[in-house]
Amino acid sequence: MPSDVIVFLGPSLPLAEARRLLRADYRPPARQGDVFRTLVDRPRVIALIDGVFESVPAVWHHELLAAHAAGAHVFGASSMGALRAAELPGVVTGVGEIARRFTRGEWQDDALVALLHAGADHSFRPMTLPWVNAWATARTARQAGVLTRKQHGELLEAASSLFYQSRTWRRVLEATGWREELRAKVASFVQRHAVDLKADDARACLRAAQRAGPRRPPRPFHASSFVRRQRLTQTAPLREWQGRPDRAALEEQGTRRLLLAGFARLAGLTPSPQALARWSRRLPPQGLGEDERATLAEALALEELILSAPERFLPDGPSRLEGLALEARLLRRDSPARRAR
């Protein structure tokens, strides 16, 4: 199904061309929280090509780690995807030359892939020239004998000297300081043979996504408390619980479950596969990423494991009989009949 593959795409490749190459659920350039939100759709493949930055928070590394834990195949190319592939080897599979050079450490500056582009109303049309495309075109021009080695270096130096939001071929050529004849010669070559390396890598990424196999088995995703809370605020709005009389009781019960699971994890306890599968089936079928399902099933199974033999969890630990006695006394204290006396 198209929704089985989710692609974050913007200026790197026209959407119409992408759709001819791969049937998928195409979404705008990724920002922080977008990948977290996709996981409830249980995608088999996530292709991260374009992402926003600077004006809004960029897509988090934690989101891609969660997607990997959920069993999705994650590919990165061209722009933000190439950067995240270099930063998360083994989690994001880099596709194309840009990702390969960043992964090898040959390129290290994020600005090399940056460009200014239009908004969604104008199909994210590129408005400036990314350095990586200038680099690829300069290489082709030198191979074709249009540029000498010295001129090749001068062209790249001129491209590097310009801020990404103002870099165009006209301004790059002006910044070289070359004679008018040479600038015109190179401009003619660019017009006919410019290399769009970001688009080439985006196409390769879509082909890789098409070849991806079935989703891998999910596993729990253990992140810091800050990441967990951020994910909840971005994916699971809890406004419906504001003001409800049972909210405090639910908070207390859920916190107790998670604390017990955390203690069990620290103690090195491991639930059985059968318990994990049973608790996974008891969770709601919708609204959870597969990594979340695995994480919550593990927590519930660990809580169950502790409560099945609490006296063995701590030295001289409490028994279930003691637990019953405590709760019975609390209930007796709070019973309506006792309050009436």
Secondary structure per residue as TSV (DSSP state, phi and psi in degrees):
chain	resnum	aa	ss	phi	psi
A	1	M	-	360.0	149.2
A	2	P	G	-56.7	-37.0
A	3	S	G	-72.4	-9.9
A	4	D	G	-68.2	-22.2
A	5	V	E	-122.7	122.6
A	6	I	E	-113.6	128.7
A	7	V	E	-123.2	126.9
A	8	F	E	-95.9	110.3
A	9	L	-	-136.0	141.6
A	10	G	S	-140.9	-113.7
A	11	P	T	-76.7	-11.2
A	12	S	T	-67.2	-30.8
A	13	L	S	-153.3	135.6
A	14	P	-	-58.7	138.8
A	15	L	H	-60.8	-38.6
A	16	A	H	-62.1	-41.3
A	17	E	H	-67.6	-41.3
A	18	A	H	-59.3	-41.9
A	19	R	H	-66.3	-28.9
A	20	R	H	-70.4	-29.1
A	21	L	H	-84.0	-33.8
A	22	L	-	-152.6	128.2
A	23	R	-	-77.3	121.1
A	24	A	-	-159.5	172.0
A	25	D	E	-91.9	101.0
A	26	Y	E	-88.9	130.6
A	27	R	E	-126.4	159.0
A	28	P	-	-64.0	170.0
A	29	P	S	-49.0	135.7
A	30	A	B	-71.3	142.4
A	31	R	-	-127.1	174.4
A	32	Q	T	-57.8	129.6
A	33	G	T	99.1	-20.9
A	34	D	H	-65.1	-41.6
A	35	V	H	-69.9	-40.1
A	36	F	H	-53.4	-45.4
A	37	R	H	-67.9	-27.3
A	38	T	H	-71.3	-23.4
A	39	L	G	-67.2	-24.3
A	40	V	G	-68.2	-16.9
A	41	D	G	-86.0	-1.8
A	42	R	-	53.6	54.6
A	43	P	-	-69.0	146.8
A	44	R	S	-81.6	-34.5
A	45	V	E	-134.8	137.4
A	46	I	E	-123.2	122.1
A	47	A	E	-109.8	111.2
A	48	L	E	-98.0	109.7
A	49	I	-	-108.7	-59.0
A	50	D	-	-113.1	149.3
A	51	G	B	-150.7	154.4
A	52	V	-	-92.7	160.1
A	53	F	-	-159.2	177.3
A	54	E	S	71.2	-62.8
A	55	S	S	-79.2	-27.2
A	56	V	S	-139.2	159.7
A	57	P	-	-60.1	136.0
A	58	A	-	-76.8	163.8
A	59	V	-	-57.8	133.8
A	60	W	-	-78.0	146.3
A	61	H	H	-61.8	-35.8
A	62	H	H	-60.4	-33.3
A	63	E	H	-65.1	-40.0
A	64	L	H	-73.0	-34.2
A	65	L	H	-63.3	-39.6
A	66	A	H	-66.3	-40.4
A	67	A	H	-62.4	-40.8
A	68	H	H	-64.1	-42.6
A	69	A	H	-64.8	-30.9
A	70	A	T	-71.9	-9.7
A	71	G	T	98.0	2.7
A	72	A	-	-77.9	147.9
A	73	H	E	-84.1	122.2
A	74	V	E	-111.8	122.8
A	75	F	E	-114.7	147.9
A	76	G	E	-135.9	138.8
A	77	A	-	-157.9	164.8
A	78	S	T	71.4	-61.2
A	79	S	T	-132.8	-112.4
A	80	M	H	-57.2	-36.0
A	81	G	H	-62.4	-38.8
A	82	A	H	-65.8	-39.7
A	83	L	H	-64.1	-46.8
A	84	R	H	-68.7	-30.8
A	85	A	H	-65.1	-38.6
A	86	A	H	-69.0	-32.6
A	87	E	H	-84.4	-20.3
A	88	L	S	-130.1	61.3
A	89	P	T	-62.5	141.2
A	90	G	T	85.8	-13.8
A	91	V	T	-109.4	-50.3
A	92	V	S	-108.4	123.5
A	93	T	E	-84.3	113.9
A	94	G	E	-74.9	139.6
A	95	V	-	-128.2	131.8
A	96	G	S	97.1	172.2
A	97	E	H	-69.7	-37.0
A	98	I	H	-63.0	-49.4
A	99	A	H	-61.5	-39.1
A	100	R	H	-64.2	-42.6
A	101	R	H	-71.5	-35.6
A	102	F	H	-67.4	-40.2
A	103	T	H	-64.5	-37.6
A	104	R	H	-76.3	-10.8
A	105	G	T	86.1	6.7
A	106	E	S	-69.4	-34.4
A	107	W	-	-117.9	139.7
A	108	Q	-	-134.4	-13.6
A	109	D	-	-91.7	120.8
A	110	D	G	-58.3	-28.9
A	111	A	G	-65.8	-13.8
A	112	L	G	-64.1	-25.6
A	113	V	G	-103.1	-3.3
A	114	A	-	-75.0	149.9
A	115	L	-	-156.8	161.7
A	116	L	-	-92.2	135.7
A	117	H	B	-141.4	162.5
A	118	A	-	-74.8	172.0
A	119	G	-	-86.0	-173.0
A	120	A	G	-60.9	-33.1
A	121	D	G	-62.5	-23.9
A	122	H	G	-116.8	29.9
A	123	S	T	58.4	30.4
A	124	F	T	56.3	33.7
A	125	R	-	-58.4	130.5
A	126	P	B	-63.8	138.0
A	127	M	-	-116.8	-16.3
A	128	T	S	-133.3	174.4
A	129	L	-	-99.3	118.4
A	130	P	-	-72.2	145.6
A	131	W	H	-57.3	-37.9
A	132	V	H	-61.9	-32.8
A	133	N	H	-73.3	-36.3
A	134	A	H	-63.1	-42.3
A	135	W	H	-60.9	-47.9
A	136	A	H	-64.8	-38.7
A	137	T	H	-70.1	-39.5
A	138	A	H	-62.3	-39.5
A	139	R	H	-61.5	-44.8
A	140	T	H	-63.7	-40.8
A	141	A	H	-63.7	-38.7
A	142	R	H	-68.7	-41.5
A	143	Q	H	-62.4	-31.3
A	144	A	T	-83.3	-2.7
A	145	G	T	81.9	9.3
A	146	V	S	-76.7	-31.7
A	147	L	S	-120.3	142.6
A	148	T	-	-80.1	172.5
A	149	R	H	-60.8	-41.1
A	150	K	H	-65.8	-44.6
A	151	Q	H	-66.0	-34.9
A	152	H	H	-59.4	-46.4
A	153	G	H	-64.5	-38.8
A	154	E	H	-65.5	-37.6
A	155	L	H	-65.8	-43.8
A	156	L	H	-67.3	-36.2
A	157	E	H	-65.0	-39.1
A	158	A	H	-65.7	-41.7
A	159	A	H	-64.0	-38.9
A	160	S	H	-69.3	-25.8
A	161	S	T	-76.3	-12.5
A	162	L	S	-100.4	138.8
A	163	F	-	-65.4	142.6
A	164	Y	T	-59.8	-27.6
A	165	Q	T	-78.1	-8.7
A	166	S	T	-124.1	4.8
A	167	R	-	-80.3	120.1
A	168	T	-	-134.6	166.6
A	169	W	H	-62.3	-38.9
A	170	R	H	-61.2	-44.9
A	171	R	H	-71.4	-34.2
A	172	V	H	-61.7	-47.5
A	173	L	H	-65.5	-36.5
A	174	E	H	-64.3	-36.7
A	175	A	H	-72.4	-14.7
A	176	T	H	-71.0	-28.0
A	177	G	T	76.9	13.4
A	178	W	-	-71.6	163.5
A	179	R	-	-66.0	157.8
A	180	E	H	-59.0	-38.3
A	181	E	H	-63.1	-43.1
A	182	L	H	-69.5	-40.8
A	183	R	H	-60.8	-41.6
A	184	A	H	-65.6	-37.8
A	185	K	H	-64.2	-46.2
A	186	V	H	-69.3	-38.2
A	187	A	H	-61.5	-39.1
A	188	S	H	-64.4	-41.2
A	189	F	H	-64.2	-43.1
A	190	V	H	-61.2	-42.2
A	191	Q	H	-60.5	-33.0
A	192	R	H	-97.0	-27.8
A	193	H	H	-132.6	19.7
A	194	A	-	-57.9	139.2
A	195	V	-	-101.2	125.4
A	196	D	-	-100.8	84.7
A	197	L	H	-64.5	-35.3
A	198	K	H	-64.0	-40.4
A	199	A	H	-67.7	-40.9
A	200	D	H	-59.4	-44.6
A	201	D	H	-69.4	-34.1
A	202	A	H	-63.2	-41.4
A	203	R	H	-62.4	-43.1
A	204	A	H	-62.9	-35.6
A	205	C	H	-65.7	-41.6
A	206	L	H	-65.3	-37.1
A	207	R	H	-66.5	-39.2
A	208	A	H	-64.4	-40.3
A	209	A	H	-62.5	-36.2
A	210	Q	H	-66.5	-31.1
A	211	R	H	-87.3	-5.5
A	212	A	-	-63.1	147.1
A	213	G	-	-85.0	-165.7
A	214	P	S	-67.9	161.4
A	215	R	-	-61.7	141.1
A	216	R	-	-78.8	160.0
A	217	P	-	-61.0	135.6
A	218	P	-	-74.8	161.3
A	219	R	-	-141.4	160.1
A	220	P	-	-60.7	146.4
A	221	F	-	-114.6	108.3
A	222	H	-	-100.8	109.3
A	223	A	-	-118.4	172.9
A	224	S	-	-67.6	162.5
A	225	S	H	-61.1	-34.4
A	226	F	H	-63.1	-46.1
A	227	V	H	-64.5	-41.4
A	228	R	H	-61.7	-43.5
A	229	R	H	-68.9	-39.0
A	230	Q	H	-61.7	-40.9
A	231	R	H	-63.4	-41.0
A	232	L	H	-63.2	-42.3
A	233	T	H	-68.2	-26.7
A	234	Q	H	-90.2	-21.5
A	235	T	H	-123.4	-22.2
A	236	A	-	-133.0	75.2
A	237	P	-	-59.9	130.1
A	238	L	-	-109.1	26.0
A	239	R	G	-61.1	-28.2
A	240	E	G	-62.7	-19.7
A	241	W	G	-92.4	-6.5
A	242	Q	T	-62.8	128.1
A	243	G	T	80.6	-3.2
A	244	R	-	-75.4	138.7
A	245	P	T	-65.4	-23.7
A	246	D	T	-94.4	4.0
A	247	R	H	-61.1	-47.0
A	248	A	H	-61.0	-40.5
A	249	A	H	-65.8	-39.5
A	250	L	H	-67.0	-41.9
A	251	E	H	-58.1	-45.2
A	252	E	H	-65.1	-43.0
A	253	Q	H	-66.8	-45.5
A	254	G	H	-65.6	-40.3
A	255	T	H	-63.9	-40.4
A	256	R	H	-62.2	-42.9
A	257	R	H	-58.5	-47.4
A	258	L	H	-69.5	-35.0
A	259	L	H	-64.3	-45.0
A	260	L	H	-61.2	-42.2
A	261	A	H	-63.3	-40.6
A	262	G	H	-63.5	-42.1
A	263	F	H	-62.8	-41.1
A	264	A	H	-63.4	-40.6
A	265	R	H	-64.3	-42.0
A	266	L	H	-63.1	-32.6
A	267	A	T	-79.0	-4.5
A	268	G	T	84.7	14.5
A	269	L	-	-73.6	146.6
A	270	T	-	-132.1	123.0
A	271	P	-	-73.4	157.7
A	272	S	-	-74.7	154.6
A	273	P	H	-57.6	-34.3
A	274	Q	H	-65.7	-41.2
A	275	A	H	-66.1	-40.5
A	276	L	H	-61.3	-45.7
A	277	A	H	-64.4	-40.4
A	278	R	H	-64.5	-44.8
A	279	W	H	-70.4	-32.9
A	280	S	H	-61.9	-40.1
A	281	R	H	-67.7	-26.9
A	282	R	H	-79.4	-16.9
A	283	L	S	-75.1	155.5
A	284	P	-	-61.6	144.2
A	285	P	S	-71.3	-20.5
A	286	Q	S	-118.8	160.9
A	287	G	S	84.0	7.1
A	288	L	-	-127.8	137.8
A	289	G	-	-70.3	155.7
A	290	E	H	-64.8	-30.5
A	291	D	H	-68.8	-38.0
A	292	E	H	-64.1	-42.7
A	293	R	H	-59.7	-45.9
A	294	A	H	-64.5	-38.1
A	295	T	H	-67.1	-45.9
A	296	L	H	-69.3	-37.7
A	297	A	H	-62.9	-39.6
A	298	E	H	-63.6	-43.4
A	299	A	H	-61.6	-44.3
A	300	L	H	-67.4	-37.2
A	301	A	H	-69.6	-35.7
A	302	L	H	-67.8	-40.6
A	303	E	H	-59.7	-45.1
A	304	E	H	-61.3	-39.6
A	305	L	H	-64.2	-42.3
A	306	I	H	-65.1	-46.9
A	307	L	H	-69.6	-18.3
A	308	S	H	-72.7	-24.8
A	309	A	S	-151.3	64.8
A	310	P	G	-62.8	-29.6
A	311	E	G	-67.4	-17.4
A	312	R	G	-95.4	-8.4
A	313	F	T	-77.7	-36.8
A	314	L	S	-119.4	153.2
A	315	P	T	-58.8	123.9
A	316	D	T	54.5	43.5
A	317	G	-	-71.8	170.7
A	318	P	-	-72.0	151.6
A	319	S	-	-99.6	166.8
A	320	R	H	-65.3	-30.3
A	321	L	H	-63.1	-41.2
A	322	E	H	-64.8	-38.7
A	323	G	H	-62.3	-42.4
A	324	L	H	-62.0	-42.7
A	325	A	H	-62.5	-41.6
A	326	L	H	-62.0	-49.3
A	327	E	H	-66.6	-36.5
A	328	A	H	-63.7	-40.0
A	329	R	H	-68.0	-37.8
A	330	L	H	-64.4	-41.9
A	331	L	H	-65.2	-39.4
A	332	R	H	-64.6	-38.2
A	333	R	H	-65.9	-37.9
A	334	D	H	-95.3	4.9
A	335	S	-	-68.6	146.6
A	336	P	H	-58.2	-37.6
A	337	A	H	-64.3	-41.1
A	338	R	H	-66.7	-39.5
A	339	R	H	-64.8	-33.4
A	340	A	H	-65.9	-36.4
A	341	R	-	-71.5	360.0
